[in-house]
Amino acid sequence: MSGEVTLYGIPTCDICKKAEKALVAAGYAVRFRDVRAAPLDEAEWAELLVEFGDRLVNRNSTTWRGLNDWMKAAEADAQLIRHPTLMQRPVLRDRSRMTLGWDAKAQGLWGL
């Protein structure tokens, strides 16, 4: 396998690190996009939300538990713009595909 893949995540995420390591070992050039240091704009969030819907918001995260009730009731785009670490990670994309998470299905779509 080869090609360039953009990995959206945060550098402290263990799952992101595992995904990056596996993709590099499979011959992919991985471009890491730290959603905290280089936040996505509204259009980028909208594109991901069209693809993944509410699954993009990690409601099991520490960040989620720390939100006030108003923010928990807000739309997913508002939650993610304000708190990008709420994003379920990793999001992987190349020119033809996007995946969310690093389960067996996602790994299979990347040929791993």
N, C-alpha and C positions, 0 to 999 in steps of 0.2 A: 504494500500500500504506500501511497505517497500523496502529496498535495498539502495545501495549507489549510489549517483549521484554526478558527478563532475560538478560544475558550473564555467564556465569561464567568468570572468568579471573584474570589478574594484569596490573597496569597496564604492566609492562615487556614484555609479549608483543606482538610485531609483528603476528602474525596476529589477535589480539584487537583491536588498533587498526584493522586493515584491515576487519574484520567490522563493528565499531562504526561506522566512517565510512560504509561502504556502506549499512548499515541506516538510519542517520540520513538519508542522502541519499535513500533510498527512502521516507522519511516515518515511519519507526518511532520511537517514544520508547524509547530504550535505557536500561535500568537496569543499571549495571555492578555486579557483585558480585565484589569482590576476595576470592578464596578464601584468601588468606594473611592479610589484615587482618580479614576477617569470616568465619572458618572455618565450613564447613558442619557440621551436627551429624550424628550417626549415621543418623538417619532420612532426612536429605537425601541423604547419600552412598548409602544403601540404594536410594532411589528412582532415582538416576542409574545405579547398578550394575544394577538390574533392567532398565533401558532399554538400556544399552550394554555390560554385562558387562565382561570384562577389557580391552576396547578403551579403556575410560576411563583406564587406566594407560599413561602414555607411557614405554615401555621404551627409548626412544632418547634420553631426556633426560639432562642432566648430573646431575640429582638422582638418577636411577636408578643411574647409574654409581657414585655415591658411597655407595650403600646397602651395608650389610654383607650377607653371605650369608643370615643369619637373616631379615632384613627382606625381601630379594628373594624368599624362599620363603614369606613370610606371605601371607595372603589379601588381595585387593585392597582391601577396606574398611579393614583395619588399616594398609595402606600409605598410603592416601589420608588417613585421619584423622591419622596421624602426620606425613605429608609431603604437604600439599595441592598443592604445585607439581608433583607427579607427574601431576596430572590432564592428560589430553590436552585441548587448548584450541582454540577456545572451545567451551563448551556453551551453546547458545541455547535458550530456551524461552519459550513464551507459554501461553495457556490450553489450546491444542489440540495442540501439537507440541513436540518436542525434537530438536535435531540436535547432532552431535558433529563438530568440525572445521570447516574453511571451504573445502571443496573445491567443485567444480561442482555436485555433487548437493545439498549443504547450501544453497548459494546459490540453487539452483533451488527448493527447498522454501520459501524465503523470498521467492520471486518476483523474484529478481535475475538 
